[in-house]
Amino acid sequence: MRHLVLFALLFASCGQQQAAVLTMDDAIGRMEDSALGPMRAFETEKPKSCNSKNLEEAEGAVTHAVNVMTPATHGLSGAMAAGDWTLQVADAARRAGCKDVARRLYDRVLQNYVGSVHSSLRERAVVGIGDLQTSGASTAQDRLTFSPRRLP
């Protein structure tokens, strides 16, 4: 009888953990929609404007995601997802010629994602900054602050 009770407790515990994982996945999915939905809307705008409400909303959403979705709160996969979304918005801004927005987001990735586990995010940010430079610097800050970084 004791084994049956232990099995029942273990089974119930596993069910709660699975429910928690599903809830976390749902939260990450909702955050992704709120971050990338405005970016997708921005990408369809014609003509594109760096003053777009959609671009502003996308930048704000990914900034919030980076601040909230840490490995401690959303696991490593959640934190990496927030970094990926930030780079997606930065890349969309760069392609549209919105260099200031793109640079802010690339810099945010470099500042927030340290350590070898995040090296792929940092590499993508450095490539994006390099692309900003090769397409011509749009601001004095771009011309003065870019320096290639050696990644671990």
N, C-alpha and C positions, 0 to 999 in steps of 0.2 A: 504494500500500500504506500509506503514511504516513497518508493521509486516512482510510483504513478503521480504522486503529488509533486515531486521534484521535476518530473517530465512536464507536467502541466505548467508549472511556474516557468520553466525554461522555454517552453513553447510560447507562452504568453509574452515573455520578455522578448523573444525573437520577433514576434509580431509587432510589438511596439517599436523596436528598432527599425524594422522594415517600413513601418508607417512614417517614422521620423525621416528616413531616407527619401521616401516619396514626397514628403512635405518639403524637404530641402530642395529636391529636384524641381518641384513646382515653383518654389520661391525663386530659384535661379532662372527658370524659364520665364517667369513674369518679369524679372529684372532685365533679362535679355530683350524681351519685347519692348519694355519701356526705354531701353537704351538704343536699340537698333531701329525701332519703328520710325522715330523722327529722322534718323539718318537716311533710311530708305526713301522717305518722303522728300528730303532735301535733294537726294540724287535724281529725283524725277522732275524737279523744278526747272523751268526754262523761262527766262535765263536764270542761272544760278547767281545768288548774291551771298556775299560773306556776312551780310546783315540778316540773313534768313532766320526766321523764328524757329524753323525746324532744325537748322544747324545749331542754334543757340540751345535749344532744348536737348539735342543729342549730346552736346558738350556737357551740359549740366547733368544729364542722366549718367553718363559714363564717369564723370567726376564723383558723383554720389556713389556709384557702384564701387569705384576704387577705394573710397573711404570706408564703405560699409562692409564690403565683401573681402574680409581678411581670411587667412588660413584658420584663425581661431574661431571665426564665426560661421564661415561657409565652407571650410575645408580647402585644401590646396586646389582642387579642381574649380571651386567657385572663385577663388582669388585669381587663378589663371584665366578664367573666363572673363572676368572684369577687365583684366589687362588686354585680352584679345579684343574685346569690344572697343576699348579705348583706341587701340591701334586701327581698328576698322573705321572708326569715326575720323581719326587723324588722317588716314589715307584718303577718305572721301573728301575731306576738307582740302588736302593737298592737291588732289586731282582737279578740284574746282578752283584752284588758285587762291584759296583762303589760307595763306601761309602762316599768319599769326595764330590762328586757331590750331592748325596742324602742329606748329612748333610747341605751343603750350601743352598739347596732349602728348606729343612725343617726349617732351621734358618730364611730364608727370609720370610716364612709364619708367623713365630712367631713374627718377627720384624715389619712386615707391616700390619698385620691384628689384630688390637687391638679393644677392646670394646666387649660387650656381643653379638652383632650381628654376630661377626666373631668367636665365641667360638667353633663352630663345626670344622672350619678349623684348629684352634690351637690344638684342641684335636687330630685331625688326624695327625698333625705334631709331637706332643709329642709321639703318638703311633709309628710313623715311626722312631723317634730317639730311642725309647726304643727297637724296633726291630733291629736297628743297633747295639745297645749295647749287646743284647742277642746273636747276631751272632758273637760276638768277635770284639773288637775295632781294626780298621785297622791303625789308626794314633794316635800319642800322643795327638793331639787335641781332638779326640774322647774320649780318656781315661780321659782327664782333664776337659773337659767343660760340660759334660752331668750332669745335675742335674734335677731330676723330678720336674716339676712345677705344682703347684696346680692351676687349672683353675677355673675361676668364674662360 
